[in-house]
Amino acid sequence: MLNLLLERRSNLETSASEFKNFANAANKLLHAISLGLDT
């Protein structure tokens, strides 16, 4: 039971980390697009 909870928690942490990476990449992309529109 405890094993299952720990495993689930590590999966959640991985998902959160992947989401942060995705959000960071999306942010950079939006920034690049807005710079492109400015020029």
PDBQT receptor file of N, H, CA, C and O in Angstrom, charges set to zero:
ATOM      1  N   MET A   1       0.830  -1.203   0.000  1.00  0.00    +0.000 N 
ATOM      2  CA  MET A   1       0.000   0.000   0.000  1.00  0.00    +0.000 C 
ATOM      3  C   MET A   1       0.867   1.255   0.000  1.00  0.00    +0.000 C 
ATOM      4  O   MET A   1       0.682   2.148  -0.827  1.00  0.00    +0.000 OA
ATOM      5  N   LEU A   2       1.810   1.315   0.932  1.00  0.00    +0.000 N 
ATOM      6  H   LEU A   2       1.960   0.590   1.605  1.00  0.00    +0.000 HD
ATOM      7  CA  LEU A   2       2.705   2.471   1.004  1.00  0.00    +0.000 C 
ATOM      8  C   LEU A   2       3.534   2.578  -0.275  1.00  0.00    +0.000 C 
ATOM      9  O   LEU A   2       3.777   3.669  -0.790  1.00  0.00    +0.000 OA
ATOM     10  N   ASN A   3       3.959   1.419  -0.768  1.00  0.00    +0.000 N 
ATOM     11  H   ASN A   3       3.761   0.532  -0.349  1.00  0.00    +0.000 HD
ATOM     12  CA  ASN A   3       4.712   1.380  -2.027  1.00  0.00    +0.000 C 
ATOM     13  C   ASN A   3       3.941   2.037  -3.162  1.00  0.00    +0.000 C 
ATOM     14  O   ASN A   3       4.494   2.817  -3.938  1.00  0.00    +0.000 OA
ATOM     15  N   LEU A   4       2.656   1.708  -3.248  1.00  0.00    +0.000 N 
ATOM     16  H   LEU A   4       2.207   1.074  -2.618  1.00  0.00    +0.000 HD
ATOM     17  CA  LEU A   4       1.799   2.244  -4.298  1.00  0.00    +0.000 C 
ATOM     18  C   LEU A   4       1.700   3.760  -4.182  1.00  0.00    +0.000 C 
ATOM     19  O   LEU A   4       1.759   4.473  -5.184  1.00  0.00    +0.000 OA
ATOM     20  N   LEU A   5       1.550   4.246  -2.956  1.00  0.00    +0.000 N 
ATOM     21  H   LEU A   5       1.502   3.667  -2.142  1.00  0.00    +0.000 HD
ATOM     22  CA  LEU A   5       1.461   5.693  -2.737  1.00  0.00    +0.000 C 
ATOM     23  C   LEU A   5       2.751   6.398  -3.129  1.00  0.00    +0.000 C 
ATOM     24  O   LEU A   5       2.720   7.457  -3.756  1.00  0.00    +0.000 OA
ATOM     25  N   LEU A   6       3.880   5.813  -2.760  1.00  0.00    +0.000 N 
ATOM     26  H   LEU A   6       3.905   4.953  -2.250  1.00  0.00    +0.000 HD
ATOM     27  CA  LEU A   6       5.169   6.409  -3.110  1.00  0.00    +0.000 C 
ATOM     28  C   LEU A   6       5.374   6.434  -4.619  1.00  0.00    +0.000 C 
ATOM     29  O   LEU A   6       5.886   7.402  -5.181  1.00  0.00    +0.000 OA
ATOM     30  N   GLU A   7       4.960   5.337  -5.262  1.00  0.00    +0.000 N 
ATOM     31  H   GLU A   7       4.544   4.551  -4.805  1.00  0.00    +0.000 HD
ATOM     32  CA  GLU A   7       5.105   5.258  -6.710  1.00  0.00    +0.000 C 
ATOM     33  C   GLU A   7       4.238   6.313  -7.384  1.00  0.00    +0.000 C 
ATOM     34  O   GLU A   7       4.667   6.979  -8.326  1.00  0.00    +0.000 OA
ATOM     35  N   ARG A   8       3.025   6.452  -6.892  1.00  0.00    +0.000 N 
ATOM     36  H   ARG A   8       2.678   5.910  -6.126  1.00  0.00    +0.000 HD
ATOM     37  CA  ARG A   8       2.111   7.441  -7.455  1.00  0.00    +0.000 C 
ATOM     38  C   ARG A   8       2.656   8.845  -7.257  1.00  0.00    +0.000 C 
ATOM     39  O   ARG A   8       2.548   9.690  -8.146  1.00  0.00    +0.000 OA
ATOM     40  N   ARG A   9       3.243   9.094  -6.090  1.00  0.00    +0.000 N 
ATOM     41  H   ARG A   9       3.331   8.408  -5.368  1.00  0.00    +0.000 HD
ATOM     42  CA  ARG A   9       3.800  10.417  -5.808  1.00  0.00    +0.000 C 
ATOM     43  C   ARG A   9       4.947  10.740  -6.760  1.00  0.00    +0.000 C 
ATOM     44  O   ARG A   9       5.043  11.861  -7.261  1.00  0.00    +0.000 OA
ATOM     45  N   SER A  10       5.814   9.765  -7.010  1.00  0.00    +0.000 N 
ATOM     46  H   SER A  10       5.736   8.855  -6.603  1.00  0.00    +0.000 HD
ATOM     47  CA  SER A  10       6.933  10.023  -7.919  1.00  0.00    +0.000 C 
ATOM     48  C   SER A  10       6.427  10.242  -9.343  1.00  0.00    +0.000 C 
ATOM     49  O   SER A  10       7.012  11.021 -10.095  1.00  0.00    +0.000 OA
ATOM     50  N   ASN A  11       5.349   9.562  -9.716  1.00  0.00    +0.000 N 
ATOM     51  H   ASN A  11       4.874   8.929  -9.105  1.00  0.00    +0.000 HD
ATOM     52  CA  ASN A  11       4.748   9.791 -11.031  1.00  0.00    +0.000 C 
ATOM     53  C   ASN A  11       4.200  11.205 -11.126  1.00  0.00    +0.000 C 
ATOM     54  O   ASN A  11       4.337  11.860 -12.160  1.00  0.00    +0.000 OA
ATOM     55  N   LEU A  12       3.582  11.676 -10.056  1.00  0.00    +0.000 N 
ATOM     56  H   LEU A  12       3.471  11.145  -9.216  1.00  0.00    +0.000 HD
ATOM     57  CA  LEU A  12       3.057  13.041 -10.039  1.00  0.00    +0.000 C 
ATOM     58  C   LEU A  12       4.178  14.054 -10.143  1.00  0.00    +0.000 C 
ATOM     59  O   LEU A  12       4.052  15.057 -10.846  1.00  0.00    +0.000 OA
ATOM     60  N   GLU A  13       5.276  13.797  -9.445  1.00  0.00    +0.000 N 
ATOM     61  H   GLU A  13       5.378  12.982  -8.874  1.00  0.00    +0.000 HD
ATOM     62  CA  GLU A  13       6.413  14.716  -9.504  1.00  0.00    +0.000 C 
ATOM     63  C   GLU A  13       6.992  14.764 -10.911  1.00  0.00    +0.000 C 
ATOM     64  O   GLU A  13       7.381  15.829 -11.390  1.00  0.00    +0.000 OA
ATOM     65  N   THR A  14       7.049  13.610 -11.574  1.00  0.00    +0.000 N 
ATOM     66  H   THR A  14       6.733  12.744 -11.185  1.00  0.00    +0.000 HD
ATOM     67  CA  THR A  14       7.537  13.562 -12.954  1.00  0.00    +0.000 C 
ATOM     68  C   THR A  14       6.617  14.362 -13.861  1.00  0.00    +0.000 C 
ATOM     69  O   THR A  14       7.081  15.126 -14.707  1.00  0.00    +0.000 OA
ATOM     70  N   SER A  15       5.315  14.186 -13.686  1.00  0.00    +0.000 N 
ATOM     71  H   SER A  15       4.938  13.565 -12.999  1.00  0.00    +0.000 HD
ATOM     72  CA  SER A  15       4.349  14.921 -14.498  1.00  0.00    +0.000 C 
ATOM     73  C   SER A  15       4.481  16.420 -14.281  1.00  0.00    +0.000 C 
ATOM     74  O   SER A  15       4.432  17.196 -15.235  1.00  0.00    +0.000 OA
ATOM     75  N   ALA A  16       4.649  16.827 -13.034  1.00  0.00    +0.000 N 
ATOM     76  H   ALA A  16       4.689  16.196 -12.259  1.00  0.00    +0.000 HD
ATOM     77  CA  ALA A  16       4.789  18.246 -12.718  1.00  0.00    +0.000 C 
ATOM     78  C   ALA A  16       6.035  18.817 -13.372  1.00  0.00    +0.000 C 
ATOM     79  O   ALA A  16       6.017  19.930 -13.897  1.00  0.00    +0.000 OA
ATOM     80  N   SER A  17       7.115  18.051 -13.338  1.00  0.00    +0.000 N 
ATOM     81  H   SER A  17       7.130  17.147 -12.912  1.00  0.00    +0.000 HD
ATOM     82  CA  SER A  17       8.368  18.480 -13.948  1.00  0.00    +0.000 C 
ATOM     83  C   SER A  17       8.221  18.608 -15.461  1.00  0.00    +0.000 C 
ATOM     84  O   SER A  17       8.699  19.572 -16.058  1.00  0.00    +0.000 OA
ATOM     85  N   GLU A  18       7.558  17.631 -16.077  1.00  0.00    +0.000 N 
ATOM     86  H   GLU A  18       7.169  16.848 -15.592  1.00  0.00    +0.000 HD
ATOM     87  CA  GLU A  18       7.335  17.686 -17.523  1.00  0.00    +0.000 C 
ATOM     88  C   GLU A  18       6.447  18.866 -17.883  1.00  0.00    +0.000 C 
ATOM     89  O   GLU A  18       6.652  19.522 -18.904  1.00  0.00    +0.000 OA
ATOM     90  N   PHE A  19       5.454  19.129 -17.032  1.00  0.00    +0.000 N 
ATOM     91  H   PHE A  19       5.288  18.596 -16.202  1.00  0.00    +0.000 HD
ATOM     92  CA  PHE A  19       4.563  20.258 -17.293  1.00  0.00    +0.000 C 
ATOM     93  C   PHE A  19       5.324  21.575 -17.208  1.00  0.00    +0.000 C 
ATOM     94  O   PHE A  19       5.105  22.479 -18.015  1.00  0.00    +0.000 OA
ATOM     95  N   LYS A  20       6.222  21.681 -16.222  1.00  0.00    +0.000 N 
ATOM     96  H   LYS A  20       6.400  20.947 -15.567  1.00  0.00    +0.000 HD
ATOM     97  CA  LYS A  20       7.039  22.899 -16.098  1.00  0.00    +0.000 C 
ATOM     98  C   LYS A  20       7.900  23.102 -17.339  1.00  0.00    +0.000 C 
ATOM     99  O   LYS A  20       8.019  24.216 -17.848  1.00  0.00    +0.000 OA
ATOM    100  N   ASN A  21       8.500  22.009 -17.823  1.00  0.00    +0.000 N 
ATOM    101  H   ASN A  21       8.403  21.103 -17.410  1.00  0.00    +0.000 HD
ATOM    102  CA  ASN A  21       9.317  22.096 -19.041  1.00  0.00    +0.000 C 
ATOM    103  C   ASN A  21       8.475  22.540 -20.229  1.00  0.00    +0.000 C 
ATOM    104  O   ASN A  21       8.904  23.367 -21.033  1.00  0.00    +0.000 OA
ATOM    105  N   PHE A  22       7.264  21.979 -20.334  1.00  0.00    +0.000 N 
ATOM    106  H   PHE A  22       6.915  21.307 -19.681  1.00  0.00    +0.000 HD
ATOM    107  CA  PHE A  22       6.367  22.336 -21.428  1.00  0.00    +0.000 C 
ATOM    108  C   PHE A  22       5.954  23.803 -21.334  1.00  0.00    +0.000 C 
ATOM    109  O   PHE A  22       5.957  24.518 -22.336  1.00  0.00    +0.000 OA
ATOM    110  N   ALA A  23       5.598  24.249 -20.125  1.00  0.00    +0.000 N 
ATOM    111  H   ALA A  23       5.596  23.668 -19.312  1.00  0.00    +0.000 HD
ATOM    112  CA  ALA A  23       5.187  25.639 -19.927  1.00  0.00    +0.000 C 
ATOM    113  C   ALA A  23       6.333  26.586 -20.251  1.00  0.00    +0.000 C 
ATOM    114  O   ALA A  23       6.125  27.645 -20.843  1.00  0.00    +0.000 OA
ATOM    115  N   ASN A  24       7.534  26.202 -19.863  1.00  0.00    +0.000 N 
ATOM    116  H   ASN A  24       7.703  25.342 -19.382  1.00  0.00    +0.000 HD
ATOM    117  CA  ASN A  24       8.722  27.008 -20.139  1.00  0.00    +0.000 C 
ATOM    118  C   ASN A  24       8.953  27.136 -21.644  1.00  0.00    +0.000 C 
ATOM    119  O   ASN A  24       9.230  28.225 -22.146  1.00  0.00    +0.000 OA
ATOM    120  N   ALA A  25       8.838  26.024 -22.355  1.00  0.00    +0.000 N 
ATOM    121  H   ALA A  25       8.613  25.139 -21.948  1.00  0.00    +0.000 HD
ATOM    122  CA  ALA A  25       9.020  26.033 -23.808  1.00  0.00    +0.000 C 
ATOM    123  C   ALA A  25       7.935  26.865 -24.491  1.00  0.00    +0.000 C 
ATOM    124  O   ALA A  25       8.219  27.618 -25.423  1.00  0.00    +0.000 OA
ATOM    125  N   ALA A  26       6.695  26.728 -24.025  1.00  0.00    +0.000 N 
ATOM    126  H   ALA A  26       6.464  26.117 -23.268  1.00  0.00    +0.000 HD
ATOM    127  CA  ALA A  26       5.589  27.498 -24.598  1.00  0.00    +0.000 C 
ATOM    128  C   ALA A  26       5.811  28.989 -24.367  1.00  0.00    +0.000 C 
ATOM    129  O   ALA A  26       5.548  29.812 -25.244  1.00  0.00    +0.000 OA
ATOM    130  N   ASN A  27       6.294  29.321 -23.183  1.00  0.00    +0.000 N 
ATOM    131  H   ASN A  27       6.507  28.653 -22.470  1.00  0.00    +0.000 HD
ATOM    132  CA  ASN A  27       6.574  30.713 -22.836  1.00  0.00    +0.000 C 
ATOM    133  C   ASN A  27       7.644  31.299 -23.755  1.00  0.00    +0.000 C 
ATOM    134  O   ASN A  27       7.505  32.420 -24.245  1.00  0.00    +0.000 OA
ATOM    135  N   LYS A  28       8.702  30.539 -23.981  1.00  0.00    +0.000 N 
ATOM    136  H   LYS A  28       8.815  29.628 -23.583  1.00  0.00    +0.000 HD
ATOM    137  CA  LYS A  28       9.780  30.989 -24.875  1.00  0.00    +0.000 C 
ATOM    138  C   LYS A  28       9.266  31.168 -26.295  1.00  0.00    +0.000 C 
ATOM    139  O   LYS A  28       9.633  32.119 -26.985  1.00  0.00    +0.000 OA
ATOM    140  N   LEU A  29       8.408  30.239 -26.728  1.00  0.00    +0.000 N 
ATOM    141  H   LEU A  29       8.110  29.466 -26.167  1.00  0.00    +0.000 HD
ATOM    142  CA  LEU A  29       7.846  30.314 -28.071  1.00  0.00    +0.000 C 
ATOM    143  C   LEU A  29       6.982  31.565 -28.221  1.00  0.00    +0.000 C 
ATOM    144  O   LEU A  29       7.088  32.285 -29.213  1.00  0.00    +0.000 OA
ATOM    145  N   LEU A  30       6.127  31.819 -27.229  1.00  0.00    +0.000 N 
ATOM    146  H   LEU A  30       6.041  31.234 -26.423  1.00  0.00    +0.000 HD
ATOM    147  CA  LEU A  30       5.278  33.017 -27.266  1.00  0.00    +0.000 C 
ATOM    148  C   LEU A  30       6.125  34.276 -27.264  1.00  0.00    +0.000 C 
ATOM    149  O   LEU A  30       5.812  35.244 -27.957  1.00  0.00    +0.000 OA
ATOM    150  N   HIS A  31       7.185  34.264 -26.494  1.00  0.00    +0.000 N 
ATOM    151  H   HIS A  31       7.440  33.478 -25.931  1.00  0.00    +0.000 HD
ATOM    152  CA  HIS A  31       8.089  35.410 -26.422  1.00  0.00    +0.000 C 
ATOM    153  C   HIS A  31       8.730  35.654 -27.791  1.00  0.00    +0.000 C 
ATOM    154  O   HIS A  31       8.800  36.791 -28.259  1.00  0.00    +0.000 OA
ATOM    155  N   ALA A  32       9.195  34.580 -28.422  1.00  0.00    +0.000 N 
ATOM    156  H   ALA A  32       9.138  33.657 -28.042  1.00  0.00    +0.000 HD
ATOM    157  CA  ALA A  32       9.814  34.692 -29.747  1.00  0.00    +0.000 C 
ATOM    158  C   ALA A  32       8.810  35.217 -30.773  1.00  0.00    +0.000 C 
ATOM    159  O   ALA A  32       9.156  36.038 -31.623  1.00  0.00    +0.000 OA
ATOM    160  N   ILE A  33       7.568  34.742 -30.690  1.00  0.00    +0.000 N 
ATOM    161  H   ILE A  33       7.287  34.076 -29.999  1.00  0.00    +0.000 HD
ATOM    162  CA  ILE A  33       6.525  35.202 -31.617  1.00  0.00    +0.000 C 
ATOM    163  C   ILE A  33       6.245  36.687 -31.407  1.00  0.00    +0.000 C 
ATOM    164  O   ILE A  33       6.119  37.441 -32.372  1.00  0.00    +0.000 OA
ATOM    165  N   SER A  34       6.146  37.105 -30.151  1.00  0.00    +0.000 N 
ATOM    166  H   SER A  34       6.248  36.492 -29.367  1.00  0.00    +0.000 HD
ATOM    167  CA  SER A  34       5.856  38.516 -29.890  1.00  0.00    +0.000 C 
ATOM    168  C   SER A  34       7.011  39.408 -30.333  1.00  0.00    +0.000 C 
ATOM    169  O   SER A  34       6.788  40.525 -30.799  1.00  0.00    +0.000 OA
ATOM    170  N   LEU A  35       8.245  38.922 -30.191  1.00  0.00    +0.000 N 
ATOM    171  H   LEU A  35       8.426  38.014 -29.812  1.00  0.00    +0.000 HD
ATOM    172  CA  LEU A  35       9.397  39.677 -30.694  1.00  0.00    +0.000 C 
ATOM    173  C   LEU A  35       9.338  39.776 -32.214  1.00  0.00    +0.000 C 
ATOM    174  O   LEU A  35       9.644  40.818 -32.793  1.00  0.00    +0.000 OA
ATOM    175  N   GLY A  36       8.942  38.677 -32.852  1.00  0.00    +0.000 N 
ATOM    176  H   GLY A  36       8.693  37.830 -32.382  1.00  0.00    +0.000 HD
ATOM    177  CA  GLY A  36       8.826  38.653 -34.305  1.00  0.00    +0.000 C 
ATOM    178  C   GLY A  36       7.760  39.622 -34.796  1.00  0.00    +0.000 C 
ATOM    179  O   GLY A  36       7.924  40.254 -35.840  1.00  0.00    +0.000 OA
ATOM    180  N   LEU A  37       6.670  39.739 -34.048  1.00  0.00    +0.000 N 
ATOM    181  H   LEU A  37       6.537  39.225 -33.200  1.00  0.00    +0.000 HD
ATOM    182  CA  LEU A  37       5.595  40.651 -34.438  1.00  0.00    +0.000 C 
ATOM    183  C   LEU A  37       6.001  42.104 -34.254  1.00  0.00    +0.000 C 
ATOM    184  O   LEU A  37       5.544  42.983 -34.984  1.00  0.00    +0.000 OA
ATOM    185  N   ASP A  38       6.861  42.350 -33.271  1.00  0.00    +0.000 N 
ATOM    186  H   ASP A  38       7.231  41.636 -32.678  1.00  0.00    +0.000 HD
ATOM    187  CA  ASP A  38       7.302  43.719 -32.999  1.00  0.00    +0.000 C 
ATOM    188  C   ASP A  38       8.144  44.285 -34.128  1.00  0.00    +0.000 C 
ATOM    189  O   ASP A  38       8.035  45.465 -34.463  1.00  0.00    +0.000 OA
ATOM    190  N   THR A  39       8.983  43.443 -34.712  1.00  0.00    +0.000 N 
ATOM    191  H   THR A  39       9.072  42.485 -34.439  1.00  0.00    +0.000 HD
ATOM    192  CA  THR A  39       9.928  43.953 -35.717  1.00  0.00    +0.000 C 
ATOM    193  C   THR A  39       9.287  44.140 -37.076  1.00  0.00    +0.000 C 
ATOM    194  O   THR A  39       9.955  44.562 -38.020  1.00  0.00    +0.000 OA
TER     195      THR A  39
